[in-house]
Each structure stands twice: as structure tokens, then as C-alpha cells.
């Protein structure tokens, strides 16, 4: 597939990039691709992070000076691992937050019912 700047994007490079998804604008600057900076636009960023995750590898390949696909994959593997760990920790944090809030609400409801005397 030929792109605007003439760089051919190998099929092995295409695919989801967790690092680009989770670290979007930081990943973009580090990979010399600046489209991820659009994530700084409120509301638009909700959709844009998914586009970055999906197209990030292609953008990074086009902007980078990688000698081969293996080198590219090695660099992006570090980003992917960090992104996956971040994603899992974020989901765990969100779940713990909601369980904590539910426990507080249940505790408050329980204490208000127990304060009534019969």
C-alpha cells in the first residue's frame, strides 16, 4: 500500500497499538507523528483515541527511520506492553472505584436504617 509520502506500509506493521491508544499524544511525539495531538481537542478525543490505536503503527512506520519490520516491532512492543498494563490498571482502578462507592452507599443506607428505633 503506497502512502502520501511514498513509504510503503508493510502488512506486518498494521494492527492495533495499545501504546498509541493509551499514551496517544506522548506516543505521537515520541514517534514523530503529530496527528495524535488532536486528542487534546475535548469531545473529539473520545473517538480519536480509537483511531490512533488503529492507525498508529502505520503513521509511526511512515514517519520513522526503521531499517526493517523487526526493529519497528521491537520498538512498538515496549509501547504495547506499557499500554496494555496501563489499560488493565485503569480498568481495575475504575472497578475498584465503583465498588468503593457502592460499599459507601450500602454502608450509609445500612446505617440510616439501623438508626430507626422500633
DRENTORKOL-3810 file (N, C-alpha, C; in nm, 4 decimals):
REM DRENTORKOL-3810
@n.u->0.0850; n.v->-0.1182; n.w->0.0000; ca.u->0.0000; ca.v->0.0000; ca.w->0.0000; c.u->0.0892; c.v->0.1241; c.w->0.0000
@n.u->0.0766; n.v->0.2065; n.w->-0.0996; ca.u->0.1578; ca.v->0.3278; ca.w->-0.1112; c.u->0.0855; c.v->0.4419; c.w->-0.0389
@n.u->0.1606; n.v->0.5160; n.w->0.0377; ca.u->0.1032; ca.v->0.6277; ca.w->0.1122; c.u->0.1512; c.v->0.7594; c.w->0.0533
@n.u->0.1008; n.v->0.8705; n.w->0.1062; ca.u->0.1293; ca.v->1.0045; ca.w->0.0543; c.u->0.2782; c.v->1.0341; c.w->0.0390
@n.u->0.3563; n.v->0.9995; n.w->0.1397; ca.u->0.4979; ca.v->1.0346; ca.w->0.1354; c.u->0.5825; c.v->0.9298; c.w->0.0637
@n.u->0.5209; n.v->0.8286; n.w->0.0069; ca.u->0.5939; ca.v->0.7282; ca.w->-0.0688; c.u->0.6387; c.v->0.6088; c.w->0.0127
@n.u->0.6208; n.v->0.6113; n.w->0.1467; ca.u->0.6587; ca.v->0.4971; ca.w->0.2293; c.u->0.5555; c.v->0.3863; c.w->0.2164
@n.u->0.6020; n.v->0.2687; n.w->0.1812; ca.u->0.5138; ca.v->0.1530; ca.w->0.1755; c.u->0.4957; c.v->0.1009; c.w->0.3171
@n.u->0.3710; n.v->0.0783; n.w->0.3564; ca.u->0.3417; ca.v->0.0266; ca.w->0.4899; c.u->0.3255; c.v->-0.1246; c.w->0.4783
@n.u->0.4212; n.v->-0.2024; n.w->0.5320; ca.u->0.4107; ca.v->-0.3480; ca.w->0.5244; c.u->0.2893; c.v->-0.3995; c.w->0.6015
@n.u->0.2333; n.v->-0.5074; n.w->0.5554; ca.u->0.1156; ca.v->-0.5667; ca.w->0.6192; c.u->0.1454; c.v->-0.6051; c.w->0.7643
@n.u->0.2695; n.v->-0.6486; n.w->0.7922; ca.u->0.3066; ca.v->-0.6925; ca.w->0.9277; c.u->0.3041; c.v->-0.5783; c.w->1.0289
@n.u->0.3118; n.v->-0.4566; n.w->0.9814; ca.u->0.3149; ca.v->-0.3386; ca.w->1.0684; c.u->0.1747; c.v->-0.2988; c.w->1.1105
@n.u->0.0782; n.v->-0.3225; n.w->1.0248; ca.u->-0.0590; ca.v->-0.2790; ca.w->1.0526; c.u->-0.1176; c.v->-0.3544; c.w->1.1708
@n.u->-0.2066; n.v->-0.2879; n.w->1.2412; ca.u->-0.2734; ca.v->-0.3506; ca.w->1.3546; c.u->-0.2859; c.v->-0.2558; c.w->1.4717
@n.u->-0.3506; n.v->-0.3044; n.w->1.5740; ca.u->-0.3786; ca.v->-0.2254; ca.w->1.6938; c.u->-0.2507; c.v->-0.1985; c.w->1.7709
@n.u->-0.2386; n.v->-0.0779; n.w->1.8265; ca.u->-0.1236; ca.v->-0.0405; ca.w->1.9068; c.u->-0.1736; c.v->0.0131; c.w->2.0407
@n.u->-0.1553; n.v->-0.0664; n.w->2.1465; ca.u->-0.2016; ca.v->-0.0269; ca.w->2.2793; c.u->-0.1276; c.v->0.0965; c.w->2.3313
@n.u->-0.0014; n.v->0.1075; n.w->2.2979; ca.u->0.0755; ca.v->0.2249; ca.w->2.3407; c.u->0.0207; c.v->0.3526; c.w->2.2806
@n.u->-0.0125; n.v->0.3460; n.w->2.1519; ca.u->-0.0695; ca.v->0.4625; ca.w->2.0845; c.u->-0.2073; c.v->0.4956; c.w->2.1431
@n.u->-0.2838; n.v->0.3933; n.w->2.1758; ca.u->-0.4179; ca.v->0.4122; ca.w->2.2318; c.u->-0.4112; c.v->0.4764; c.w->2.3709
@n.u->-0.3261; n.v->0.4234; n.w->2.4571; ca.u->-0.3229; ca.v->0.4705; ca.w->2.5958; c.u->-0.2375; c.v->0.5961; c.w->2.6158
@n.u->-0.1297; n.v->0.6084; n.w->2.5412; ca.u->-0.0380; ca.v->0.7209; ca.w->2.5616; c.u->-0.0441; c.v->0.8212; c.w->2.4470
@n.u->-0.1495; n.v->0.8120; n.w->2.3683; ca.u->-0.1771; ca.v->0.8884; ca.w->2.2472; c.u->-0.0824; c.v->1.0033; c.w->2.2142
@n.u->-0.0954; n.v->1.1198; n.w->2.2741; ca.u->-0.0140; ca.v->1.2342; ca.w->2.2308; c.u->0.1334; c.v->1.2171; c.w->2.2673
@n.u->0.1635; n.v->1.1516; n.w->2.3787; ca.u->0.3027; ca.v->1.1263; ca.w->2.4163; c.u->0.3654; c.v->1.0298; c.w->2.3162
@n.u->0.2919; n.v->0.9245; n.w->2.2838; ca.u->0.3365; ca.v->0.8276; ca.w->2.1842; c.u->0.3584; c.v->0.8965; c.w->2.0498
@n.u->0.2678; n.v->0.9857; n.w->2.0128; ca.u->0.2784; ca.v->1.0564; ca.w->1.8859; c.u->0.4052; c.v->1.1392; c.w->1.8758
@n.u->0.4356; n.v->1.2147; n.w->1.9797; ca.u->0.5574; ca.v->1.2964; ca.w->1.9797; c.u->0.6804; c.v->1.2064; c.w->1.9740
@n.u->0.6809; n.v->1.0999; n.w->2.0532; ca.u->0.7959; ca.v->1.0094; ca.w->2.0557; c.u->0.8181; c.v->0.9405; c.w->1.9214
@n.u->0.7106; n.v->0.9223; n.w->1.8441; ca.u->0.7204; ca.v->0.8543; ca.w->1.7153; c.u->0.7172; c.v->0.9503; c.w->1.5964
@n.u->0.7341; n.v->1.0774; n.w->1.6238; ca.u->0.7399; ca.v->1.1814; ca.w->1.5203; c.u->0.6163; c.v->1.1855; c.w->1.4307
@n.u->0.5034; n.v->1.1506; n.w->1.4869; ca.u->0.3767; ca.v->1.1603; ca.w->1.4160; c.u->0.2845; c.v->1.2474; c.w->1.5012
@n.u->0.2366; n.v->1.3547; n.w->1.4445; ca.u->0.1710; ca.v->1.4564; ca.w->1.5257; c.u->0.0185; c.v->1.4574; c.w->1.5173
@n.u->-0.0395; n.v->1.3698; n.w->1.4374; ca.u->-0.1855; ca.v->1.3589; ca.w->1.4343; c.u->-0.2444; c.v->1.3220; c.w->1.5711
@n.u->-0.1741; n.v->1.2413; n.w->1.6527; ca.u->-0.2284; ca.v->1.2128; ca.w->1.7856; c.u->-0.2478; c.v->1.3353; c.w->1.8745
@n.u->-0.1843; n.v->1.4475; n.w->1.8411; ca.u->-0.2052; ca.v->1.5691; ca.w->1.9205; c.u->-0.3497; c.v->1.6181; c.w->1.9127
@n.u->-0.4225; n.v->1.5727; n.w->1.8114; ca.u->-0.5641; ca.v->1.6095; ca.w->1.8011; c.u->-0.6463; c.v->1.5534; c.w->1.9168
@n.u->-0.5880; n.v->1.4620; n.w->1.9925; ca.u->-0.6561; ca.v->1.4069; ca.w->2.1092; c.u->-0.6764; c.v->1.5144; c.w->2.2166
@n.u->-0.6067; n.v->1.6248; n.w->2.2050; ca.u->-0.6201; ca.v->1.7337; ca.w->2.3016; c.u->-0.7477; c.v->1.8156; c.w->2.2802
@n.u->-0.8223; n.v->1.7851; n.w->2.1750; ca.u->-0.9497; ca.v->1.8525; ca.w->2.1488; c.u->-1.0589; c.v->1.7795; c.w->2.2277
@n.u->-1.1224; n.v->1.8482; n.w->2.3228; ca.u->-1.2270; ca.v->1.7836; ca.w->2.4030; c.u->-1.3401; c.v->1.7277; c.w->2.3160
@n.u->-1.4030; n.v->1.6234; n.w->2.3626; ca.u->-1.5127; ca.v->1.5503; ca.w->2.2993; c.u->-1.4617; c.v->1.4705; c.w->2.1781
@n.u->-1.3940; n.v->1.5364; n.w->2.0859; ca.u->-1.3372; ca.v->1.4707; ca.w->1.9683; c.u->-1.2419; c.v->1.3590; c.w->2.0097
@n.u->-1.1725; n.v->1.3804; n.w->2.1222; ca.u->-1.0722; ca.v->1.2839; ca.w->2.1675; c.u->-1.1310; c.v->1.1473; c.w->2.2012
@n.u->-1.2582; n.v->1.1405; n.w->2.2358; ca.u->-1.3209; ca.v->1.0128; ca.w->2.2702; c.u->-1.3161; c.v->0.9171; c.w->2.1512
@n.u->-1.3383; n.v->0.9686; n.w->2.0327; ca.u->-1.3320; ca.v->0.8875; ca.w->1.9108; c.u->-1.1882; c.v->0.8769; c.w->1.8618
@n.u->-1.1134; n.v->0.9858; n.w->1.8729; ca.u->-0.9791; ca.v->0.9926; ca.w->1.8144; c.u->-0.8836; c.v->0.8918; c.w->1.8759
@n.u->-0.8961; n.v->0.8612; n.w->2.0060; ca.u->-0.8043; ca.v->0.7648; ca.w->2.0671; c.u->-0.8148; c.v->0.6282; c.w->2.0003
@n.u->-0.9354; n.v->0.5925; n.w->1.9556; ca.u->-0.9525; ca.v->0.4636; ca.w->1.8878; c.u->-0.8896; c.v->0.4660; c.w->1.7483
@n.u->-0.8987; n.v->0.5788; n.w->1.6822; ca.u->-0.8349; ca.v->0.5935; ca.w->1.5505; c.u->-0.6832; c.v->0.5860; c.w->1.5661
@n.u->-0.6303; n.v->0.6494; n.w->1.6695; ca.u->-0.4861; ca.v->0.6446; ca.w->1.6957; c.u->-0.4420; c.v->0.5008; c.w->1.7222
@n.u->-0.5174; n.v->0.4292; n.w->1.8043; ca.u->-0.4837; ca.v->0.2898; ca.w->1.8336; c.u->-0.4824; c.v->0.2036; c.w->1.7082
@n.u->-0.5753; n.v->0.2304; n.w->1.6177; ca.u->-0.5877; ca.v->0.1503; ca.w->1.4953; c.u->-0.4864; c.v->0.1902; c.w->1.3879
@n.u->-0.4631; n.v->0.3198; n.w->1.3697; ca.u->-0.3756; ca.v->0.3686; ca.w->1.2620; c.u->-0.2341; c.v->0.4033; c.w->1.3082
@n.u->-0.2095; n.v->0.4008; n.w->1.4378; ca.u->-0.0823; ca.v->0.4442; ca.w->1.4929; c.u->0.0401; c.v->0.3766; c.w->1.4336
@n.u->0.0364; n.v->0.2450; n.w->1.4201; ca.u->0.1525; ca.v->0.1732; ca.w->1.3645; c.u->0.1861; c.v->0.2224; c.w->1.2244
@n.u->0.0846; n.v->0.2440; n.w->1.1439; ca.u->0.1081; ca.v->0.2903; ca.w->1.0066; c.u->0.1722; c.v->0.4295; c.w->1.0073
@n.u->0.1212; n.v->0.5194; n.w->1.0907; ca.u->0.1761; ca.v->0.6545; ca.w->1.0994; c.u->0.3206; c.v->0.6509; c.w->1.1469
@n.u->0.3470; n.v->0.5691; n.w->1.2496; ca.u->0.4824; ca.v->0.5602; ca.w->1.3043; c.u->0.5789; c.v->0.5023; c.w->1.2004
@n.u->0.5351; n.v->0.4035; n.w->1.1244; ca.u->0.6200; ca.v->0.3449; ca.w->1.0203; c.u->0.6549; c.v->0.4496; c.w->0.9146
@n.u->0.5561; n.v->0.5275; n.w->0.8745; ca.u->0.5775; ca.v->0.6282; ca.w->0.7703; c.u->0.6711; c.v->0.7387; c.w->0.8159
@n.u->0.6647; n.v->0.7752; n.w->0.9435; ca.u->0.7456; ca.v->0.8866; ca.w->0.9936; c.u->0.8811; c.v->0.8421; c.w->1.0469
@n.u->0.8955; n.v->0.7139; n.w->1.0780; ca.u->1.0190; ca.v->0.6652; ca.w->1.1393; c.u->1.1226; c.v->0.6232; c.w->1.0367
@n.u->1.2449; n.v->0.6083; n.w->1.0840; ca.u->1.3552; ca.v->0.5620; ca.w->1.0004; c.u->1.3924; c.v->0.4201; c.w->1.0422
@n.u->1.2984; n.v->0.3308; n.w->1.0318; ca.u->1.3224; ca.v->0.1930; ca.w->1.0733; c.u->1.3880; c.v->0.1163; c.w->0.9600
@n.u->1.4939; n.v->0.0399; n.w->0.9931; ca.u->1.5647; ca.v->-0.0341; ca.w->0.8887; c.u->1.4884; c.v->-0.1576; c.w->0.8442
@n.u->1.4046; n.v->-0.2124; n.w->0.9350; ca.u->1.3238; ca.v->-0.3292; ca.w->0.8973; c.u->1.2042; c.v->-0.3425; c.w->0.9910
@n.u->1.1168; n.v->-0.4348; n.w->0.9558; ca.u->0.9934; ca.v->-0.4557; ca.w->1.0321; c.u->1.0247; c.v->-0.5053; c.w->1.1725
@n.u->1.1269; n.v->-0.5890; n.w->1.1875; ca.u->1.1621; ca.v->-0.6431; ca.w->1.3197; c.u->1.2030; c.v->-0.5321; c.w->1.4160
@n.u->1.2802; n.v->-0.4365; n.w->1.3683; ca.u->1.3207; ca.v->-0.3234; ca.w->1.4518; c.u->1.1989; c.v->-0.2424; c.w->1.4933
@n.u->1.1107; n.v->-0.2169; n.w->1.3980; ca.u->0.9880; ca.v->-0.1432; ca.w->1.4265; c.u->0.9065; c.v->-0.2153; c.w->1.5328
@n.u->0.8875; n.v->-0.3456; n.w->1.5140; ca.u->0.8074; ca.v->-0.4242; ca.w->1.6088; c.u->0.8708; c.v->-0.4258; c.w->1.7477
@n.u->1.0033; n.v->-0.4301; n.w->1.7536; ca.u->1.0719; ca.v->-0.4292; ca.w->1.8830; c.u->1.0461; c.v->-0.2985; c.w->1.9571
@n.u->1.0524; n.v->-0.1880; n.w->1.8844; ca.u->1.0268; ca.v->-0.0570; ca.w->1.9458; c.u->0.8813; c.v->-0.0485; c.w->1.9920
@n.u->0.7889; n.v->-0.0882; n.w->1.9063; ca.u->0.6473; ca.v->-0.0763; ca.w->1.9393; c.u->0.6034; c.v->-0.1785; c.w->2.0444
@n.u->0.6781; n.v->-0.2887; n.w->2.0582; ca.u->0.6442; ca.v->-0.3891; ca.w->2.1601; c.u->0.6507; c.v->-0.3275; c.w->2.2995
@n.u->0.7516; n.v->-0.2441; n.w->2.3231; ca.u->0.7641; ca.v->-0.1761; ca.w->2.4519; c.u->0.6437; c.v->-0.0866; c.w->2.4769
@n.u->0.6040; n.v->-0.0105; n.w->2.3748; ca.u->0.4859; ca.v->0.0756; ca.w->2.3870; c.u->0.3607; c.v->-0.0091; c.w->2.4110
@n.u->0.3485; n.v->-0.1200; n.w->2.3381; ca.u->0.2310; ca.v->-0.2064; ca.w->2.3528; c.u->0.2204; c.v->-0.2657; c.w->2.4925
@n.u->0.3319; n.v->-0.3129; n.w->2.5465; ca.u->0.3307; ca.v->-0.3695; ca.w->2.6822; c.u->0.2897; c.v->-0.2625; c.w->2.7832
@n.u->0.3499; n.v->-0.1455; n.w->2.7731; ca.u->0.3150; ca.v->-0.0357; ca.w->2.8645; c.u->0.1680; c.v->0.0022; c.w->2.8497
@n.u->0.1194; n.v->0.0050; n.w->2.7252; ca.u->-0.0202; ca.v->0.0390; ca.w->2.7013; c.u->-0.1173; c.v->-0.0625; c.w->2.7583
@n.u->-0.0857; n.v->-0.1913; n.w->2.7411; ca.u->-0.1730; ca.v->-0.2972; ca.w->2.7947; c.u->-0.1756; c.v->-0.2924; c.w->2.9464
@n.u->-0.0578; n.v->-0.2778; n.w->3.0083; ca.u->-0.0506; ca.v->-0.2686; ca.w->3.1552; c.u->-0.1304; c.v->-0.1478; c.w->3.2035
@n.u->-0.1154; n.v->-0.0357; n.w->3.1373; ca.u->-0.1898; ca.v->0.0854; ca.w->3.1729; c.u->-0.3398; c.v->0.0648; c.w->3.1594
@n.u->-0.3796; n.v->0.0001; n.w->3.0513; ca.u->-0.5219; ca.v->-0.0253; ca.w->3.0275; c.u->-0.5792; c.v->-0.1134; c.w->3.1380
@n.u->-0.5101; n.v->-0.2219; n.w->3.1707; ca.u->-0.5576; ca.v->-0.3135; ca.w->3.2747; c.u->-0.5650; c.v->-0.2425; c.w->3.4097
@n.u->-0.4621; n.v->-0.1653; n.w->3.4426; ca.u->-0.4639; ca.v->-0.0917; ca.w->3.5697; c.u->-0.5752; c.v->0.0122; c.w->3.5733
@n.u->-0.6021; n.v->0.0755; n.w->3.4603; ca.u->-0.7107; ca.v->0.1743; ca.w->3.4537; c.u->-0.8461; c.v->0.1079; c.w->3.4768
@n.u->-0.8681; n.v->-0.0047; n.w->3.4105; ca.u->-0.9953; ca.v->-0.0770; ca.w->3.4281; c.u->-1.0088; c.v->-0.1240; c.w->3.5728
@n.u->-0.9003; n.v->-0.1788; n.w->3.6295; ca.u->-0.9035; ca.v->-0.2226; ca.w->3.7690; c.u->-0.9325; c.v->-0.1048; c.w->3.8621
@n.u->-0.8710; n.v->0.0090; n.w->3.8364; ca.u->-0.8949; ca.v->0.1283; ca.w->3.9179; c.u->-1.0390; c.v->0.1758; c.w->3.9092
@n.u->-1.0942; n.v->0.1745; n.w->3.7897; ca.u->-1.2340; ca.v->0.2154; ca.w->3.7714; c.u->-1.3274; c.v->0.1199; c.w->3.8454
@n.u->-1.3021; n.v->-0.0103; n.w->3.8328; ca.u->-1.3859; ca.v->-0.1090; ca.w->3.9023; c.u->-1.3763; c.v->-0.0935; c.w->4.0537
@n.u->-1.2549; n.v->-0.0752; n.w->4.1038; ca.u->-1.2381; ca.v->-0.0552; ca.w->4.2483; c.u->-1.3090; c.v->0.0713; c.w->4.2952
@n.u->-1.3013; n.v->0.1747; n.w->4.2165; ca.u->-1.3697; ca.v->0.2993; ca.w->4.2494; c.u->-1.5202; c.v->0.2759; c.w->4.2633
@n.u->-1.5795; n.v->0.2079; n.w->4.1632; ca.u->-1.7238; ca.v->0.1843; ca.w->4.1696; c.u->-1.7621; c.v->0.0902; c.w->4.2826
@n.u->-1.6795; n.v->-0.0103; n.w->4.3113; ca.u->-1.7075; ca.v->-0.0974; ca.w->4.4252; c.u->-1.6972; c.v->-0.0206; c.w->4.5553
@n.u->-1.6011; n.v->0.0680; n.w->4.5650; ca.u->-1.5826; ca.v->0.1509; ca.w->4.6840; c.u->-1.7038; c.v->0.2417; c.w->4.7035
@n.u->-1.7480; n.v->0.3080; n.w->4.5979; ca.u->-1.8659; ca.v->0.3954; ca.w->4.6046; c.u->-1.9899; c.v->0.3135; c.w->4.6431
@n.u->-2.0049; n.v->0.1948; n.w->4.5828; ca.u->-2.1194; ca.v->0.1087; ca.w->4.6152; c.u->-2.1158; c.v->0.0676; c.w->4.7623
@n.u->-1.9961; n.v->0.0369; n.w->4.8134; ca.u->-1.9827; ca.v->-0.0013; ca.w->4.9540; c.u->-2.0191; c.v->0.1150; c.w->5.0457
@n.u->-1.9773; n.v->0.2346; n.w->5.0107; ca.u->-2.0108; ca.v->0.3524; ca.w->5.0920; c.u->-2.1616; c.v->0.3762; c.w->5.0912
@n.u->-2.2227; n.v->0.3676; n.w->4.9734; ca.u->-2.3681; ca.v->0.3879; ca.w->4.9645; c.u->-2.4417; c.v->0.2806; c.w->5.0440
@n.u->-2.3967; n.v->0.1559; n.w->5.0325; ca.u->-2.4596; ca.v->0.0471; ca.w->5.1081; c.u->-2.4413; c.v->0.0697; c.w->5.2584
@n.u->-2.3231; n.v->0.1152; n.w->5.2983; ca.u->-2.2976; ca.v->0.1421; ca.w->5.4396; c.u->-2.3836; c.v->0.2555; c.w->5.4924
@n.u->-2.3982; n.v->0.3603; n.w->5.4133; ca.u->-2.4827; ca.v->0.4732; ca.w->5.4543; c.u->-2.6290; c.v->0.4304; c.w->5.4621
@n.u->-2.6724; n.v->0.3523; n.w->5.3650; ca.u->-2.8106; ca.v->0.3051; ca.w->5.3662; c.u->-2.8343; c.v->0.2147; c.w->5.4861
@n.u->-2.7390; n.v->0.1308; n.w->5.5173; ca.u->-2.7499; ca.v->0.0404; ca.w->5.6313; c.u->-2.7540; c.v->0.1178; c.w->5.7616
@n.u->-2.6690; n.v->0.2176; n.w->5.7737; ca.u->-2.6647; ca.v->0.2937; ca.w->5.8988; c.u->-2.7904; c.v->0.3783; c.w->5.9169
@n.u->-2.8479; n.v->0.4261; n.w->5.8084; ca.u->-2.9709; ca.v->0.5060; ca.w->5.8232; c.u->-3.0888; c.v->0.4182; c.w->5.8598
@n.u->-3.0908; n.v->0.2939; n.w->5.8138; ca.u->-3.1982; ca.v->0.2017; ca.w->5.8527; c.u->-3.1807; c.v->0.1560; c.w->5.9976
@n.u->-3.0577; n.v->0.1385; n.w->6.0406; ca.u->-3.0352; ca.v->0.0906; ca.w->6.1783; c.u->-3.0559; c.v->0.2004; c.w->6.2814
@n.u->-3.0607; n.v->0.3273; n.w->6.2395; ca.u->-3.0795; ca.v->0.4358; ca.w->6.3353; c.u->-3.2264; c.v->0.4521; c.w->6.3773
@n.u->-3.3159; n.v->0.3891; n.w->6.3027; ca.u->-3.4575; ca.v->0.3946; ca.w->6.3409; c.u->-3.4800; c.v->0.3008; c.w->6.4591
@n.u->-3.5556; n.v->0.3472; n.w->6.5571; ca.u->-3.5858; ca.v->0.2585; ca.w->6.6695; c.u->-3.7283; c.v->0.2060; c.w->6.6540
@n.u->-3.7426; n.v->0.0814; n.w->6.6868; ca.u->-3.8747; ca.v->0.0167; ca.w->6.6702; c.u->-3.9381; c.v->-0.0060; c.w->6.8016
END
